Amino acid sequence: LTGPLFVVAAHRMLGMSGWELSKMIAPPALAVAIMVGVLMAASQELTATASAAIQLGLTVGLGAIVYIAAICLLDAPSVRRFADFILAGAVRKGLR
């Protein structure tokens, strides 16, 4: 419901067109939709006999795996830039 308001506000603040913003938002939004679909399809299996804590862990783990895989497939260049950014920060801090 707030999506259109976000686009209008971002357009005004950043001076980007709605199309440019939509292209930026589309891959993560589609990855979320894929993740939700997989989790909904798997919910019967995940909740069959396990305790609540195990169900939560399985759901979060599966959701993370599906989202990461989907975003890597949908927007590999952005994922690569993000990984480079994280690695550069680790190098600056002497962690790598």
Phi, psi and omega in degrees: 000328182268356182306308180300324178295320177299315181298316180296314181296316180294321178302315181290318184286320186261346182072022179262152177285161176300326179294315179299317178295319180298320178296327179286324185276333187302311183300312178295323180295319178292321177297321177296317180298319177297315180300313180299317179299315179295316181295322177294319179294326183269356187299322178299316182289322183288333185255009187301299187227354187281158176291167182300319181296318179291320177301316180297313180299317179295318181295314179296315180298312179296318179300317180296316180298314182295315181297314181298316178298316182295316182291327176295322179286324185276331185212059183303319180300320179293321178297319179297317178297319179297315179298318177298319178298314180296316180295322178297320177295321179294321178294318179298325181271001179076021181271352180226000000 
